[in-house]
């Protein structure tokens, strides 16, 4: 496991898993929200964002978390492992609100990018029905059969899996 793409709904735990895996694997971690948004929440133009990702995945080791469905093939074609954070809608909504309470709003420099508004809530609330099938289809198209695909359905399973990976690395 040297090149890991982590995808899933907002509030699912992508950034936490990325930080932990980066530590366990001794690999650089990139949170795509940090690459896409500046401190005032201005978005990077999509062509530049795509190029940033191409540069990141050309490196020998990396952990990258974030969905960004339009650029997902860049990461899926380059990774050796895909982690799909497949938590319930309730768990994801809990995740975005509890993160807001724990960390406050804004950019925190550790993958925590909080900005809750109606669009974010709607995205998280409809992710399993609308976005998840598109993400799964891209995983099947670009990574299945070539990369290991890990599905993590809840926080307990995620903690167990991280402990297993840590034990295998030591």
C-alpha positions as CSV (number, residue, x, y, z in Angstrom):
1,X,0.0,0.0,0.0
2,X,1.9,3.0,-1.3
3,X,-0.6,5.1,-3.3
4,X,-4.0,5.4,-1.5
5,X,-7.1,7.3,-2.7
6,X,-9.7,7.8,0.0
7,X,-13.3,8.7,-1.2
8,X,-16.7,9.0,0.5
9,X,-19.3,11.4,1.7
10,X,-18.4,14.5,3.7
11,X,-18.4,13.7,7.4
12,X,-17.5,10.0,6.7
13,X,-14.0,10.2,8.2
14,X,-11.9,10.5,5.1
15,X,-9.5,13.0,6.5
16,X,-9.1,11.1,9.8
17,X,-8.3,7.9,7.9
18,X,-5.9,9.8,5.6
19,X,-4.0,11.3,8.6
20,X,-3.8,7.9,10.3
21,X,-2.7,6.0,7.1
22,X,-0.1,8.7,6.4
23,X,1.4,8.2,9.8
24,X,1.2,4.4,9.6
25,X,2.6,4.2,6.0
26,X,5.0,7.1,6.4
27,X,3.5,8.7,3.3
28,X,2.6,12.3,2.5
29,X,-1.1,13.2,3.0
30,X,-3.0,15.6,0.8
31,X,-6.5,16.7,1.6
32,X,-8.1,17.8,-1.6
33,X,-10.1,20.5,0.0
34,X,-6.8,22.2,1.0
35,X,-5.6,22.0,-2.6
36,X,-8.9,23.2,-4.1
37,X,-9.8,26.1,-1.8
38,X,-7.8,29.0,-0.6
39,X,-8.3,30.7,2.8
40,X,-11.3,32.6,1.6
41,X,-13.0,29.5,0.0
42,X,-12.1,30.5,-3.5
43,X,-11.9,27.5,-5.8
44,X,-8.9,26.7,-7.9
45,X,-9.8,26.5,-11.6
46,X,-10.6,22.9,-12.5
47,X,-7.8,22.6,-15.1
48,X,-5.2,23.7,-12.5
49,X,-6.8,21.4,-9.8
50,X,-6.5,18.5,-12.2
51,X,-2.8,19.3,-12.9
52,X,-2.1,19.6,-9.2
53,X,-3.5,16.1,-8.8
54,X,-1.5,14.7,-11.7
55,X,1.7,16.0,-10.0
56,X,0.6,14.5,-6.7
57,X,-0.1,11.0,-8.1
58,X,3.2,11.0,-10.0
59,X,5.0,10.7,-6.7
60,X,6.1,7.2,-5.4
61,X,4.0,7.4,-2.2
62,X,0.9,9.3,-1.2
63,X,-2.4,9.3,0.6
64,X,-5.1,11.6,-0.9
65,X,-8.5,12.2,0.5
66,X,-11.4,13.8,-1.2
67,X,-14.2,13.1,-3.7
68,X,-14.2,15.6,-6.5
69,X,-15.9,13.2,-8.8
70,X,-14.8,15.1,-12.0
71,X,-11.1,14.4,-11.2
72,X,-11.5,11.1,-9.5
73,X,-10.1,9.1,-12.5
74,X,-6.8,10.9,-12.0
75,X,-6.4,9.3,-8.6
76,X,-8.1,6.0,-9.4
77,X,-5.8,5.3,-12.4
78,X,-2.7,5.9,-10.3
79,X,-3.6,4.3,-6.9
80,X,-2.8,0.8,-5.6
81,X,-5.5,1.1,-2.9
82,X,-9.0,2.7,-2.9
83,X,-10.7,3.2,0.4
84,X,-14.4,3.9,0.1
85,X,-15.8,5.4,3.3
86,X,-19.3,4.1,3.0
87,X,-21.0,5.2,6.2
88,X,-24.7,5.8,6.7
89,X,-26.3,9.1,6.0
90,X,-27.0,9.6,9.7
91,X,-23.3,8.9,10.5
92,X,-22.1,11.3,7.8
93,X,-24.5,14.1,9.0
94,X,-23.3,13.5,12.6
95,X,-19.7,13.7,11.3
96,X,-20.1,17.1,9.7
97,X,-21.9,18.6,12.7
98,X,-19.6,17.1,15.3
99,X,-16.6,18.2,13.4
100,X,-18.0,21.8,13.3
101,X,-18.5,21.6,17.1
102,X,-15.0,20.2,17.8
103,X,-13.1,22.4,15.4
104,X,-15.2,25.4,14.5
105,X,-15.5,26.8,11.0
106,X,-12.7,27.5,8.5
107,X,-9.4,25.9,7.5
108,X,-7.5,24.1,10.2
109,X,-4.4,22.9,8.2
110,X,-4.9,19.3,9.2
111,X,-7.6,18.3,6.6
112,X,-10.4,19.9,8.6
113,X,-12.2,22.3,6.3
114,X,-15.5,23.3,7.9
115,X,-18.1,25.3,6.1
116,X,-21.6,24.1,6.8
117,X,-24.4,25.6,4.7
118,X,-27.5,24.3,3.2
119,X,-25.7,23.0,0.1
120,X,-23.3,20.9,2.2
121,X,-26.1,19.5,4.3
122,X,-28.1,18.6,1.1
123,X,-25.0,17.0,-0.5
124,X,-24.4,14.8,2.6
125,X,-28.1,14.0,3.0
126,X,-28.4,12.8,-0.6
127,X,-24.9,11.4,-1.1
128,X,-25.8,7.7,-0.8
129,X,-28.6,8.0,-3.3
130,X,-27.1,10.5,-5.8
131,X,-23.3,10.5,-5.6
132,X,-22.3,7.1,-4.2
133,X,-23.5,5.2,-7.4
134,X,-21.4,7.5,-9.5
135,X,-18.3,7.0,-7.3
136,X,-18.7,3.3,-7.2
137,X,-19.1,3.2,-11.0
138,X,-15.8,5.1,-11.4
139,X,-14.1,2.8,-8.9
140,X,-15.3,-0.2,-11.0
141,X,-14.2,1.5,-14.2
142,X,-10.8,2.9,-13.3
143,X,-9.5,0.8,-10.3
144,X,-11.3,-2.5,-9.9
145,X,-9.1,-5.5,-10.8
146,X,-6.0,-3.3,-10.6
147,X,-6.1,-1.8,-7.1
148,X,-7.3,-3.1,-3.8
149,X,-10.7,-1.7,-2.9
150,X,-11.5,-1.4,0.9
151,X,-15.0,-0.6,1.9
152,X,-15.4,0.8,5.4
153,X,-19.0,1.0,6.5
154,X,-18.8,2.5,10.0
155,X,-16.3,4.0,12.5
156,X,-15.8,0.8,14.5
157,X,-14.9,-1.1,11.3
158,X,-12.6,1.7,10.3
159,X,-10.7,1.7,13.7
160,X,-10.3,-2.1,13.4
161,X,-9.0,-1.9,9.9
162,X,-6.5,0.9,10.8
163,X,-5.2,-1.3,13.7
164,X,-4.8,-4.2,11.3
165,X,-2.9,-2.1,8.8
166,X,-0.7,-0.7,11.6
167,X,0.1,-4.2,12.9
168,X,1.0,-5.4,9.3
169,X,3.4,-2.4,8.9
170,X,5.3,-3.0,12.1
